[in-house]
Amino acid sequence: MTYCVGLRLNRGMIFMSDTRTNAGVDNISTFRKMYTWCKPGNRLITLLSAGNLATTQTVVSMLEEHTKAAHDRHPDIMEAPSMFEVARLVGETVRDVIKTATDGGLQSESTFSATFILGGQVEGGAMRMFLIYPEGNFIEATEDNPFFQIGEHKYGKPILVRAYDPEMSFEMATKLLYVSFDSTLKSNLSVGVPPYMKIYERDSLTKGYEKRIQASDPYYRKISDGWSDALRAAFNSLPDFERD
């Protein structure tokens, strides 16, 4: 299982993804689910993945091969004129990979399903973020819907809905995502550390800040313990129920 989130702020975007692919008493695997392509001064593209591992890795590999291959291999996300076109190319790749995997007819498309969060900026265009579905279609983040989650998102969503502010700093947004991830990690074994985090500053067109967060990370431990203490204190401060 997976938990990935992309958060759009007025000053930029922040992404976080876990690395757990299988969970069980003796069956745990770790794979990176955040990928970045950057041409400094021209574009920054970040892709987060959830779903069938073979599908997501094939999609990313195809996108990567097209950026490195000869000029006769198109489309290429590093040459697309806008983030909308990048989203369209990623969507087409997702659809084609799933269709190829199911052409044998032995399994349904849902077996190979994968969903992606795409965010970034191309020179001359606005910073944009998209949620790309297995069918290849997509929607864009807006002021009314400023963040996307994929994978096991129900545990980490309440804090995002309650605390998000488009004017918040990257430091505040990082704290918000730490809490969102900690709530998910404590509620579902199939989501695991170490998560990856990425911060992109609007109009910078650079790779930005990246961090791999270990379970022993001092700030993560402080947020995890502090949030648990704060929730207990808030609960205890509420009035007790009185029977009629």
Secondary structure, DSSP 8 states (H G I E B T S, - for coil): --EEEEEE-SSEEEEEE--EEE-SSS--EE---EEEEEETTTEEEEEEEEE-HHHHHHHHHHHHHHHHS-TTS---TTT-SSHHHHHHHHHHHHHHHHHHHHTTSSS-GGGG-EEEEEEEEETTS--EEEEE-TTS-EEE--SSS-EEEEES-TTTHHHHHHH--TT--HHHHHHHHHHHHHHHHHH-TTS-S--EEEEEETT--S--EEEE--TT-HHHHHHHHHHHHHHHHHHHHS------
